């Protein structure tokens, strides 16, 4: 069985659009003004975890408990995030072809798993490794190894990593001994090793895996 690992945010799901919607909804529901909404949009732009809401409550002297606000944020993100039907269809084709599918993602465990459940990805994914599981972040090879273990296997030289981040996904995949497919979007850093394949959409990455599965 071949193993295909995927990044989550920016690769399988659109975190950017979901994030803006989630913050707008959370702010409106709690009656937050522009200062708090701007803080949330700025401080949580790249990633968010439970400790961010401790900082939020302390900064603005909020009455709500940080734990409650974090749970609300997780719920709002899960409600807002989407995975395109074309992506789900591509992963179904990959799974039907005998591939094992895993996710290696940076992020808090509860919110990343909430996104996966909400988008229908849970039915197609064999294993998930989130950095919050072991407090290790990509590009550390241990997160890729954990993702493989969660899929019931271990990394082999013929396995693949697909993601949009050149440093965490592509360089990280290389460090873990994987072949790597880059989903264009972010600038490519100078001096970084060239990915094995480059695509404009994750569905194209799946097509490549299916076409070159015998290589």
Order of alpha helices (4+ residues) and beta strands (2+ residues): beta-alpha-alpha-alpha-alpha-alpha-beta-alpha-beta-alpha-alpha-beta-alpha-beta-beta-alpha
